[in-house]
Amino acid sequence: MLEIGTKAPNFTLPDKDGNMVSLSDFLGKKVVLYFYPKDNTPGCTRQACAFASAYKGFSDLGVAVIGISRDSVQSHVKFAEKYSLPFTLLSDTELDAVQAYGVWQEKKLYGKVSMGVVRSTFIIDEGGNIEKVMPKVKPDTNAAEILSYLKGE
């Protein structure tokens, strides 16, 4: 996992509309970059809906919100439409960003070990450096915690 103060790895991935989006497109703007395991699963849905509910607060602060998972562009389209998600969802089927940010890790579920995306959030400053790292976040409180942090609360 990356550390505070390091340069955030750039990436270029397709969004739900098929447009290629690069992290470097957001230089000069703060970015909340969150990685999540899978569209339309209970925890990921709660997390996405929490970001959607808090989106006006992020927008008012001039902060971009980007969610990344291994899901396909088509999956993101359905997920975003079903839950009216107003922020950018990027498809990382080749695990480029997932591995660059160190969130592809060993996970244990019911004693079974597998590799997968560990739910993690990064705040990237206007210069493209990692300002805050939040590993293994809780889906229900992640968005509110970040918004409080950004507001200096």
N, C-alpha and C positions, 0 to 999 in steps of 0.2 A: 504494500500500500504506500502511496506517495506521502510525502511529509510537507508540513507547512513551510512556506517560503520557496519551495521548488517551482520551477516553470511547469505549468500545466501542459501535459502532452497535447499537441494539436491533433485533430482528427477531422475527417470529412466522411459523413454518413448521410444516407437518405432519410428524409423526414416522411411523414405519413402521406404527403402529396407527391413523393418521388423527387423532391428538390434536394440537391446536395447541400448540406449545411456543414460548415467548418467552425470549430471553436474560435479560430482567428477572426471570423466574421463579427465577433462580439467584443473585440478589443476596444477599450474605452468604456466598457460597461461591465458591471458586476454580474456574475453568472452563478446560479445555483444549478449544479450538475448532479443529478441523482441517478444512481444505477439501481435497477430492480430486476427480480428474477423473471417474471412472466405476466403478460397481459391477462386480464380477466380471472386472476386468482384472488382469493379473499384478501390477503394482506396487500397485494399490489394494487388492487382496486381501492381499498381504503386509503392507501398512501396517495394515489393519484387524485382521488376525490378531495383529500385534505389539501393538496396543492391547488386544486381547482378552487376550493372555497377560499383559500388565502391568496389567490392570484391577484386580486385588486391591490392588496397590501404590497406584494412584490412589485407590481407594475407602478404603483405610486412612488416607490423608491427607485424606479428605473432599473430594476433587477430582472434579468432574463431567467426563465426557468426552463431547463432541458431535462427530459427523462430519457434514459437509454436502457434498452434491453436487447436480448437476442432475437426477439420476435420479428416477424416479417413486416414489411411495409403494410401489407393487406391486413394483418392482425392489428397494427396500430390504428389504421383507418377505422376499423370496427370498434376498437376500444375507445378511441377519442370521441367517436360519434355517440356511442352508447352512454357515455358518462359526461358528455359536453366538456371535454378537456380543452382549455383555452391555450395551453402552452405547447411547446415543441416536443414531439416524441421522435426519437431517432432509432433506426433499426441497425443493430450491430451483429448481423448473422455470422460474420467472420471473426468476431471477438477482438477486433482491432483496439477499440477504446477500452473495452472491458479488461483486456490484458495489460494495456498501457497504464491503466490506473490501479492495477493490482487487485481488482475485485473478483477475479476468477479464482476461487479458492475451494479447498476441500470442505465439504459440508456433511454433517451427520444428521440423519432423520430416522428415528425409530431404529437406531443401531446400524443403519445402512450408510456407508460412506460413498459419496459421489462428488464430482466437481460441479460447481455452479456459481452463479452470480451472488455475491454476498451484498445484501441491501446496504448501500453506502452513499453518502452525500459529500460533495466537495463544494466549497464556496471559492470561486475564482475571482480575484480582484481585477480592477480595470486594466492592469498591466499584463494580465495573463498568468499571474502567479497564484499558487494555492494559498488561500488565506485561512481556511479552516477545513479540517478533515473530520468527518463523522462516520466511523465504521459501525457496522451492525446496528443500524438505526431501527427504531420502532415505527411501523407504518402509520400509526394513529397520531403520533406526536411530532414526527419529523418536521413537517411544514411549519407548525407553530413555533417550534424551537428555533428554527432558522430565522423566521420572521422576527422573533424577539431578539435574537443575536444581531440581526441587521439593523434593528431599531435602537440598539445599544441598551436594551432593557436587562 
